[in-house]
Amino acid sequence: MSGAAETVTARRRVEALWRIESARIVGALARYTGDLALAEDVAQEALAEALVNWPREGIPRDPVAWLLTTGRRRAIDTFRRRSALDDRLPQLDTGPAPERPDDTDDDVLTLMFTACHPVLSREARVALTLRVVGGLTSDEIARAFLVSTATVQARITRAKKSLGAADAGFEAPQADELGSRLASVLSVVYVIFTEGSSASSGGSLIRFDLAGEARRLARVLARLMPGENEVHGLSALLELTSARFPARTDADGEPVLLEDQNRRLWDTSAIRRGRAALRSAERIGRGLGYYGLQAAIAECHAVAPSVAETDWDRIVALYEALGTLAPSPIVELNRAVAVSRDPAEALPLVDAVAEGLPGSHQVAGVRGELLLRLGRTAEARAELERAVSQCGNDRERTVLTRKLATLD
């Protein structure tokens, strides 16, 4: 192998190691420094040093320990430059090197809670979580959300400053705030998956890398918090939803509606994982929550041989329970879709939630479909035209345009 090829191979190994171990490394450094912003900065400096040195000098026997030790030294240098030789420095500068991240699962969990701290905006929580927990670069996050790298970097920078201004530190939430803080973490993972599974804009219906990262984060949470039923509920929802990905688009990337999907293409392994996670949520008790109820709905679809043989009565009941637990226009819209076997019954339900979802192409699309099935073609055409104008995703807009063309 040539020197250039060896360099490329070494760099790829460094990048792969970082993707797998970055959360544990940043978490361990954050515990030592008590400062997430500093920990992330010195971890990135250690990574940059590894990318330069390892291709030239060879990958060390224990690369994770090397990164931790290098990051710790960088943190000490930073404290010295700031002339802030407080009680943190002896803690960092003496004693054995940090233990391997394999022994610090609590650090990863605290890292997730810190990245999703309530003082941060939702956009900042998402960006910081993908950066410090997911190990994604700013470029990768920018590509996933179709924004500029500068925008992502600005969000991460503001997030770090906000954590510092709030004196958030690096510690797990107290028992009395665990529920609300966990809800924030789950919400961020769900937002990441939602954007991956149904891209709000751009030329792809599904962003597999983003959805995959959300599934990975959900699995990490389920491992670290096995006694929380909503953690398992979220993991179940993401697995069962992603199981349909292979059939949701055709060879050209165009969307395939549920009734037209080849169910033999559905990922049976993901279905098994999702159903197992849902059973875990049920065994814990306390009833299914927001994510668990959605997972139960997804399970109904996953086990049905066809649309016609789907247990729609159970789905409607689950949506009613979900609407009671967490009322929202989008839940009511989905319930309307579930009862759309009878379009005359479903249409008033859609009309009732339309005001709560202004400018939604989904509402216009559902109304257009229901009106078409009721034989009200002119009204259906107007709704589908509205859906086309409001839809931000190129692939979805193509499907709506084709449906509209059949009315001519």
Secondary structure by P-SEA (a helix, b strand, c coil): ccaaaaaaaaaaaaaaaaaacaaaaaaaaaaaaccaaaaaaaaaaaaaaaacccccccccccaaaaaaaaaaaaaaaaaaaaccccaaaaaaccccccccccccaaaaaaaaaaaacccccaaaaaaaaaaccccccaaaaaaaacccaaaaaaaaaaaaaaaaaaccccccccccaaaaaaaaaaaaaaaaaaaaacccccccccaaaaaaaaaaaaaaaaaaccccaaaaaaaaaaaaaacccccccccccccccccccccccccaaaaaaaaaaaaaaaaacccccaaaaaaaaaaaaaacccccccaaaaaaaaaaaaaaacccaaaaaaaaaaacccaaaaaaaaaaacccccccaaaaaaaaaaaaaacaaaaaaaaaaaaaaacccaaaaaaaaaaaaaac
